[in-house]
């Protein structure tokens, strides 16, 4: 089939598509790339965490009451801190792009399963509203009472907070509360890994839900990228954390 260069060539009836084939935002590839980097960093973190802990024990045995700012302490922790910083960056990228990929797939589901007169106005809705309406129109009402709806709500809230420059671990009801009130404990690697598993997992479950409810074979099919994300999340979930966000041990099964 020839490429489409004018929207007038696209049929109003979704069952007459594909073609044309959906040109996505490409966010799903960012998710894959971020999780691959995260897995590599976690494999570095395990021995680095152990080595740093051993060196710190020796340090505190020698200096039970160390000065507040000690270059030796910083030297011991620098490599671990750098690894943790890089983990935080790829976690943020993975979650942000998972939110974008989830909405992109809901948009695709609407276009390929609902008449244009329905799918176009849906674009103005939030991701959770899109999920609710699309599910109901495709004979799966009641999604608001399901876990997936709550997961997508949390993922969308995270994306909105991050996109507007807010701290994602704080409520965004006021700028002062979000940016000036220090939490009891700052989020660390254990919390970040838990978040990435849950929130990127939501993206996978959105794809699964769309495949389940779709009437068009095009959106019932599997995605190679989503299957890779599913596999990467399983690998990331093998890492086990004990302790707190600030002082933890990490092992891998």
Secondary structure, 3 states (H helix, E strand, C coil): CCCCCCHHHCCCCHHHCCCCCCCCCCHHHHHHHHHHHHHHHHHHHHHHHHHHHHHHHHHHHHCCCCCCCCHHHHHHHHHHHHHHHHHHHHHHHHHHHHHHHHHHHHHHHHHHHCCHHHHHHHCCCCHHHHHHHHHHHCCCCCHHHCHHHHHHHHHHHHHHHHHCCCCCCCCCCCHHHHHHCCCCCCCCHHHHHHHHHHHHHHHHHHHHHHHHHCCCHHHCCCCHHHHHHHHHHHHHCCEEEEECCCCEEEEEC
